[in-house]
Amino acid sequence: MRDGALKWSLRLLGIALVVVPILMALAAHGWDVKEAVLPSEEEISQVTERVSGIFGGGFSKDTITFGDPVVSGSRITVLVTFRSPLKVPMKITDFSVTVSDVGAQPIQLQMQESEVEIPANGAATFTLVGTVPAMPPQNPQMTGISCTFEVYGVSIHLSPEISRG
Amino acid sequence: MNSGNTSSNGRTINVVGLAAGALMIILPFLGPWWMASVGTGAFEISLSPFDLSIMVFGQPIHSQLVDLLLLAAKIAMIISGVFLVLGSLSPKSWWSGRLVRFGVMKPLWAVIGIIIVVVLGAFFINNVLPGILSNAIPDGGASIQITVPYLVGSASATIQMGSQASITAPINLSLTPVFWVAVVTAILGIVARINHRRLKKQ
């Protein structure tokens, strides 16, 4: 008798520990299963805000400013100012630009620094270096740009198309 | 095997059961058993049978149902530990068998459960998620490659959006020392159950 009572008490306790939380969660959300299971709309909107806040207004033509090229022998250097539109710190790990002209060999300019850290909404300068070919382009135009940066340890590589003309 | 089943005053106790019970009582307070991170703080999950913490860019997200079920699992583990201690202190009493059996296997099921959840999660991420994300990104130009280890290890996920952009995220998965405390607790629980049966027959 007493063993049976203990047996059923323990069984009911085991069942209650599963059923009661489910009923409590459902009751707290007006018996709406979706609301009880999924994160609240407030939390989702906070995550969305955080993500959109990170990327701010996005990249624009004001983000990157190229200085005047300095040619010394066969070496060319260009100072670049990068104004981060991101609301979190970022790290540029690779940046390169291709300059070319019709009939001329393209010039590849590569970031000299191994990495450049930029604070949230801040700016930083770095140097692009390259080698001028024997026959330099007469009407040089930027035909390619490639940038790799890290945000929250996630690496983002962009190589946008550049419209000619 | 004696397993130290007699106390100094000559009373029979299940020492292994006492150790397992004590570990079961403290186990819910030791922290996560398994952790996963994407990048450095972009996405973090800390998981145990008693807690689930999900952070997206430092912003926590919760499910109330999951939180309450995990709280119930925490309470169940503590109650089971207390019952195991009581049953182990008096293994020959009529009620000890029921109390010991109530939760002595819970740590083992918790360990097996967490492994199943993590492996199923990795299977979903590797096989189902890329398809969902590819369809969610407009223009259909996205190629998504995610290879997540099935329990522990490092990998990277790559989302290629046409030829103009790609995102590469390092993924790290690890079991914490608390998981191994849980494994020890599970083993002690099994031994405690066998020991209890043996003491009852004496």
Interface residues (C-beta under 8 A of the other chain):
Chain A: R2 D3 L6 K7 L10 L13 G14 L17 V18 V20 P21 I22 M24 A25 L26 A28 H29 A36 V37 L38 P39 S40 E43 I44 Q46 V47 R50 V51 I54 V151 Y152 G153 V154 S155 I156 H157 L158 S159 P160 E161
Chain B: V38 G39 T40 G41 A42 V56 F57 G58 Q59 P60 I61 H62 S63 Q64 L65 V66 L68 L69 L71 A72 A73 I75 A76 I79 W94 W95 R98 L99 F102 S163 Q164 A165 S166 I167 T168 A169 P170
